[in-house]
Amino acid sequence: MTEQVIKNKKILITGGTSGLGLNLVRIFLEKGYHVVTTGRRELPSSEQGERFSYYRVDFSDLENTAAAFKEIIKVHEFDMVINNAGILSPVHRTITKNGLEYTFQVNFLAHFIINEIIIRNHPDSKKLRIATLSSPVYRFAKVHSISDNQYSAIGAYSGSKLYQAMMCSHLDEIYRGKNLLFFSFDPGVFSSGIYRMQSRFFSFLYKIAAPFMRSSGKVANVLASIITQEEIRSGVLYNYRKRIKPIPVPEKDAADAFWKECREKISSFLD
Ligand SMILES: NC(=O)c1ccc[n+]([C@@H]2O[C@H](COP(=O)([O-])OP(=O)(O)OC[C@H]3O[C@@H](n4cnc5c(N)ncnc54)[C@H](OP(=O)(O)O)[C@@H]3O)[C@@H](O)[C@H]2O)c1
């Protein structure tokens, strides 16, 4: 692709202030894309530039998230989106101001809203690729009702990562025949800032293990190469080795009930 064509391309990367997201921002700026990214904190000033836009958005506040993205799409039309922002679950069940479990909302539901806002305002003639960050633990999760109060940190995190993977298959089914392509990505485990909110003991273990872990830069390179590859499949999950892996399929009734509940929750944010 010529340099001029790439310069006209625009990518949204959520959570571009740290770890994998920050590396993806740097890779796509280097490739010549216009990069739009989000986060909650102040950005290092070295990231500023004319092909770079940063928005402070907190996904634990759905009004704030939807309002911000309704403004973002007035200014930016995307070629690619990477749903990257995410947290490890808090030790104790934490409820957002929207009345939802924190991990479920930040990792999954906020991205579901963002994707729908972008897709519904995207011109039919223009291609769009949406990638979503899953995790190796998606395999151990089960689909639960949103109102299920049972909580474990690992259950909440793995659930959010299964839902992110399922979201790509779901959106692929809903929008099949359009110029849209969806895939999720299991990056394996890598060193990043994600462990900063964990207990002191966990953070201590992480500091010991980090030098032996895969770097977030390496993982970012793999994801960037998949999303820019000419031929990729829609509705599937790719792993770090670029292989397609199965997504556990919940029973049809459970899946239908889950998507109905999610759509009811997000509908007021899409108007
Ligand atoms: N690290 C791993 O081993 C691993 C393994 C599998 C999957 N993943 C997934 O990879 C993705 C990137 O993680 P990472 O390891 O690079 O983590 P990270 O370094 O902690 O980066 C997370 C990003 O998400 C943003 N974020 C967190 N909470 C947010 C909120 N409430 N609202 C808006 N943005 C928020 C952060 O921005 P601010 O702090 O500025 O808000 C930051 O830019 C995540 O989805 C994670 O689940 C990571």
The ligand as an SDF file (V2000), in Angstrom:
LIG
                    3D

 48 52  0  0  0  0  0  0  0  0999 V2000
   -1.1080   -8.2310   30.3100 N   0  0  0  0  0  0  0  0  0  0  0  0
   -1.5370   -9.4590   30.0490 C   0  0  0  0  0  0  0  0  0  0  0  0
   -0.8850  -10.4740   30.3890 O   0  0  0  0  0  0  0  0  0  0  0  0
   -2.8320   -9.6740   29.2980 C   0  0  0  0  0  0  0  0  0  0  0  0
   -3.2010  -10.9910   28.9650 C   0  0  0  0  0  0  0  0  0  0  0  0
   -4.3750  -11.2010   28.2450 C   0  0  0  0  0  0  0  0  0  0  0  0
   -5.1510  -10.1150   27.8580 C   0  0  0  0  0  0  0  0  0  0  0  0
   -4.7640   -8.8570   28.1880 N   0  0  0  0  0  0  0  0  0  0  0  0
   -5.6450   -7.7520   27.7460 C   0  0  0  0  0  0  0  0  0  0  0  0
   -4.8830   -6.8210   26.9870 O   0  0  0  0  0  0  0  0  0  0  0  0
   -5.4860   -5.5180   27.0850 C   0  0  0  0  0  0  0  0  0  0  0  0
   -4.4180   -4.4920   27.3890 C   0  0  0  0  0  0  0  0  0  0  0  0
   -3.9150   -4.7620   28.6840 O   0  0  0  0  0  0  0  0  0  0  0  0
   -2.4540   -4.3490   29.1890 P   0  0  0  0  0  0  0  0  0  0  0  0
   -1.9060   -5.5710   29.8070 O   0  0  0  0  0  0  0  0  0  0  0  0
   -1.7240   -3.6210   28.1440 O   0  0  0  0  0  0  0  0  0  0  0  0
   -2.9020   -3.3970   30.4230 O   0  0  0  0  0  0  0  0  0  0  0  0
   -2.4820   -1.9380   30.8820 P   0  0  0  0  0  0  0  0  0  0  0  0
   -1.0400   -1.6860   30.6420 O   0  0  0  0  0  0  0  0  0  0  0  0
   -3.0010   -1.8180   32.2750 O   0  0  0  0  0  0  0  0  0  0  0  0
   -3.3600   -1.0030   29.9190 O   0  0  0  0  0  0  0  0  0  0  0  0
   -4.7520   -0.9400   30.0740 C   0  0  0  0  0  0  0  0  0  0  0  0
   -5.3160    0.2590   29.3360 C   0  0  0  0  0  0  0  0  0  0  0  0
   -6.7330    0.3050   29.5990 O   0  0  0  0  0  0  0  0  0  0  0  0
   -7.0890    1.6130   30.0440 C   0  0  0  0  0  0  0  0  0  0  0  0
   -8.1750    1.5480   31.0430 N   0  0  0  0  0  0  0  0  0  0  0  0
   -8.1840    0.8510   32.2010 C   0  0  0  0  0  0  0  0  0  0  0  0
   -9.3050    1.1030   32.8880 N   0  0  0  0  0  0  0  0  0  0  0  0
  -10.0330    1.9770   32.1410 C   0  0  0  0  0  0  0  0  0  0  0  0
  -11.2870    2.6230   32.3130 C   0  0  0  0  0  0  0  0  0  0  0  0
  -12.0330    2.4630   33.4310 N   0  0  0  0  0  0  0  0  0  0  0  0
  -11.7260    3.4590   31.3500 N   0  0  0  0  0  0  0  0  0  0  0  0
  -10.9890    3.6740   30.2380 C   0  0  0  0  0  0  0  0  0  0  0  0
   -9.7930    3.0970   30.0040 N   0  0  0  0  0  0  0  0  0  0  0  0
   -9.3090    2.2610   30.9490 C   0  0  0  0  0  0  0  0  0  0  0  0
   -5.8160    2.1600   30.6880 C   0  0  0  0  0  0  0  0  0  0  0  0
   -5.8020    3.5720   30.5990 O   0  0  0  0  0  0  0  0  0  0  0  0
   -5.8280    4.5470   31.8740 P   0  0  0  0  0  0  0  0  0  0  0  0
   -5.1600    3.8530   32.9990 O   0  0  0  0  0  0  0  0  0  0  0  0
   -5.1840    5.8070   31.3690 O   0  0  0  0  0  0  0  0  0  0  0  0
   -7.2840    4.7140   32.0820 O   0  0  0  0  0  0  0  0  0  0  0  0
   -4.7200    1.5690   29.8200 C   0  0  0  0  0  0  0  0  0  0  0  0
   -4.4680    2.4010   28.7110 O   0  0  0  0  0  0  0  0  0  0  0  0
   -6.5650   -5.6370   28.1700 C   0  0  0  0  0  0  0  0  0  0  0  0
   -7.8310   -5.7790   27.5630 O   0  0  0  0  0  0  0  0  0  0  0  0
   -6.1970   -6.9200   28.9030 C   0  0  0  0  0  0  0  0  0  0  0  0
   -7.3060   -7.5540   29.5110 O   0  0  0  0  0  0  0  0  0  0  0  0
   -3.6440   -8.6000   28.9080 C   0  0  0  0  0  0  0  0  0  0  0  0
  1  2  1  0
  2  3  2  0
  2  4  1  0
  4  5  1  0
  4 48  2  0
  5  6  2  0
  6  7  1  0
  7  8  2  0
  8  9  1  0
  8 48  1  0
  9 10  1  0
  9 46  1  0
 10 11  1  0
 11 12  1  0
 11 44  1  0
 12 13  1  0
 13 14  1  0
 14 15  2  0
 14 16  1  0
 14 17  1  0
 17 18  1  0
 18 19  2  0
 18 20  1  0
 18 21  1  0
 21 22  1  0
 22 23  1  0
 23 24  1  0
 23 42  1  0
 24 25  1  0
 25 26  1  0
 25 36  1  0
 26 27  1  0
 26 35  1  0
 27 28  2  0
 28 29  1  0
 29 30  1  0
 29 35  2  0
 30 31  1  0
 30 32  2  0
 32 33  1  0
 33 34  2  0
 34 35  1  0
 36 37  1  0
 36 42  1  0
 37 38  1  0
 38 39  2  0
 38 40  1  0
 38 41  1  0
 42 43  1  0
 44 45  1  0
 44 46  1  0
 46 47  1  0
M  CHG  2   8   1  16  -1
M  END
$$$$
